[in-house]
Amino acid sequence: MESISHLLAELGVDLAAVHGDALACRTPINGAVHAMLRVDTPADVTEKIDAAHTAFTHWRNVPAPRRGELIRLFGDELRTHKQALGKVVTAEAGKILQEGLGEVQEMIDICDFAVGLSRQLYGLTIASERPGHRMMEAWHPVGVVGVISAFNFPVAVWAWNAALALVCGNSVVWKPSEKTPLTALATHSLFLRAVARFGADAPDGLAQLVIGDHRCGAVLVDDRRVPVVSATGSTRMGRAVAERCAQRLARTILELGGNNAMIVAPSADLDMALRGIVFSAVGTAGQRCTTLRRLFVHDSVYDTLLPRLKKSYASLPIGNPADPATLVGPLIDQQAFDAMQASLTAARDQQGVVHGGERVAVADCAEGYYVRPALVEMPLQSAIMHHETFAPILYVVRYQTLAEAIALNNAVPQGLSSSIFTTDLREAETFVSVVGSDCGIANVNIGPSGAEIGGAFGGEKETGGGRESGSDAWKGYMRRATNTVNYSSSLPLAQGISFEL
């Protein structure tokens, strides 16, 4: 694969212009430092919010379909440079190349969705109780939208938010993870190319990029000119963002932990279930918010499925994510590896039987943290299973009844995604009903990982939830006004009351 400096140059990033000594950009592939960057100060962040706010006051006056044209052009830039940007994702986040390319495809898909949305920002016409009156609701942009993204989806999450926020008439300030700043610089460069093609209707400062640590994020979260903050990351981080935003009554869109579960019922197609389990549990080295982490298998099929699952895990190709043969790349860093080992130790202490989980040596990648995904047979859903570890650990528990399995699925504080494998219509319908899964995503005969553009992505129980991407998620980036128009010849007065003008 080409060097990251070559890829960044192709994408329009001048590393010399952002060089500094504050932030080392390391690749999880082998621990090498790709670049050294300077970071923004809190004062820099305030200046960028200033510029974004000024841009918003102009951008809100541009007709929404015209705003959609900017996002169409951005989608074209992504199509043209999909390979290069996908390779940067691989180099900096450690995803295998197909996952890096898939993440860029998600950006393209949300651009397509947002272009259509720019002509569909509909409000309702409402029947008035007063003669000669009409009521309607109108949707207006809110202002500056803050986006805080995590390392595991370094570009797609920003695109989900930014594409919708921009067609809705807002400006955007983005603070990416300190672990993936180069990917953010590349994405920002492509967006600026689209702005240049779009012309003068796009004001300067419409999209701002902040490179820095939690102090920069705090400035963004605390600024009263940022009425909506969308944050993706750990539950701990999300709770801090929510508390600070609540102090000024700002709106939050939070996508945090998942701790997602799957139920394998007695009637399940085990071949289909096996593929769904492995893809969901080991993809991105277990570092997706939708990663499968808890597996509940009916007692009647447990002894058939588990040996097959162990065999699949033992044959997984683990290695450099730039190698097309690799299915499992590295953990992001040593901190992630240490957290994984601590969780496996806790599982053993809670009578779990651990298969795998050890560090794996990969040629020319001695400083990378590669691991064999772990299967952990648990006698019951103990405390460690209520805690989400961002690593490829899959806990497996037997169950006897569907009601028991649904209760286990719902017992944890997280609640992003879930699934059931069954060919029993009653079981499937129960799982997606009001008495079934309490997660934001409830799938049948497909794993919990991944989400299509078009259906809103969200449902974190622990922190109040958030909705990004499709469906009516656009409303989170707008404010609603109800308008009443009196087209009659007089203003109705309360019965028995009169006055002279």
Secondary structure, 3 states (H helix, E strand, C coil): CCCHHHHHHHCCCCHHHHEEEEEEEECCCCCCEEEEECCCCHHHHHHHHHHHHHHHHHHCCCCHHHHHHHHHHHHHHHHHCHHHHHHHHHHHHCCCHHHHHHHHHHHHHHHHHHHHHCCCCCCCEECCCCCCEEEEEEEEECCEEEEECCCCCCCHHHHHHHHHHHHCCCEEEEECCCCCHHHHHHHHHHHHHHHHHHCCCCCCCCEEECCCCHHHHHHHHHCCCCCEEEEECCHHHHHHHHHHHHHCCCEEEEECCCCEEEEECCCCCHHHHHHHHHHHHHHHHHCCCCCEEEEEEEHHHHHHHHHHHHHHHHCCCECCCCCCCCCECCECCHHHHHHHHHHHHHHHHCCCEEECCCECCCCCCCCCECECCEEEECCCCCHHHHCCCCCCEEEEEEECCHHHHHHHHHCCCCCCEEEEECCCHHHHHHHCCCCCCCCCEEEECCCCCCCCCCCEEECCCCCCCCEEECCCHHHHHEEEEEEEEECCCCCCCCCCCCCCC
